[in-house]
């Protein structure tokens, strides 16, 4: 447990997990996701995700309290990965922090930093060699101040691709050859 002035950071109790779901929902609203874009059963989905992470990925969540009132939370776990990992854990064992949320009236008091540091300490304690997180634009300065650096992750919003993207030089010839090969085989 960490205490700074009247801020208490502690591990969550199982019966408080709906708070994590609520904070995660509020985080999505804060970053501009329209409410109608969020599944109606968002709480159930989040709680199932947490259950799986607890069962399989050493999940742990932390709550921030000010004068006994819950004002923020974060979750962390082993990184499930988007691709395989065949590297020995002593060389690369990734931890993932997600859902760092602080109620708006309690922001800019260092609570997000304390939550993130607590989650980082937990991940270090379970043997992680690196911590990964996704940052909102407002969160980036917080994480940068804690030593996080931007990585090589990239993304493409498929909805923003024109329906018929222009061909790159050489693709036209490749397309013509592909059509010829298909026609020759049928």
Helices and strands as residue ranges (DSSP letters): E 2-4, E 7-11, G 14-16, H 17-30, G 35-37, H 42-56, E 60-66, E 69-78, E 94-102, G 104-106, H 111-125, E 130-133, H 137-145, G 158-160, H 171-185
